[in-house]
């Protein structure tokens, strides 16, 4: 398994890079020439996948959450992801900033207001005699369910697998390394190439989906601020400009560009969050936050395994297909890129610190964000006679700005709308940066700093794919793409999980052998290779 030393593909595995490049070029060409055909094909494939595999998506994601919780309390919690004396590279604040920015930034801006409003109007748990307060709490419960522990559990398990094998077992920082306990040295052959290429495709479509949502919402915001026309050509222009800026940022690497923008994102998010808490119904929101935590935990297990069995509607006509199945597909398709990115920034953390940090801190912050923005919008509609629910039904891209307008008019409202637009741009850039770095890391067989030319090329390629998806089917086309991309890679994720469990079991057995009769360590455990570890073959 070697990287080529010359030519355009220098620094990458030629077969993987060639296949990935060819598939992207073919997709872009067909999508640009026959957008209706691509859109129709994606929608039909998405419907078929959800009809057959919805139960599978729900079960797989629940397994990841269960395993994450188990690992927090396991006796390997003090195991360090790296050498035993390894210190973390980033402070807690920087680490949490990058976790939040890479994990779901654009999506939270897009759905934090609209999703609770849409669930308040229609969901399978509503009854005709349900009081407004219960109806509102149900809407918040479903929204938090989609954005809470489950997606972060997916990220935690994949990132932990990558971190363990890269930093503890000294294998390449690639998806294939997590399969070493299952297939051994064959990870360096065709099987490993297929796994990493699948991860590249999932990343391309997962990131492109978020960028498409972001640019559609940004177009709505600029229309409100500067009367920019709303339309596909303007969205393509915005996509081009921001993709170029994102590509310049990714050139600077994680420690500079991505780190700076992630911290900026978090501070700007705090400002917008504080504005909603201060200008909105503050006491109501604080009560709703505390209440929603308990309500979410009370219903967590039933919702985790709920499949809406027996429902007549199929495909996208069913509520769960439009929401839960889409979200689980989105998070699964994001898993290789978010997991790889989290692994890159988490060297030196202990296993327990890692899982708790990835699972709980972003979840609590996301929950507060959803309550502040979504709760304000619901309060405005339910008790102040507002119209935000109608706006969300008509055009989901504009409802965030309408909610800001309901808080305050004049210069303050304009300033907050401008802040939201800036947040969309910065989250756009950090998502594109993270995805590009992961794609190039995979294609370069684990290089921590892939060559500049490849970062530039794939940064632009992700933006082009997002443009094609918008052209082919708009927001529905974006949703279809992630559900499709998630299916094949979810199988890889299950295999990675099995590999991680086996490796941790071996690690526990080693620690037992190293303990003396008193139970204290005979010596400090050190990183060790698996039997027959072929690290000398790493490119």
Order of alpha helices (4+ residues) and beta strands (2+ residues): alpha-alpha-alpha-alpha-alpha-alpha-alpha-alpha-alpha-alpha-alpha-alpha-alpha-alpha-alpha-alpha-alpha-alpha-alpha
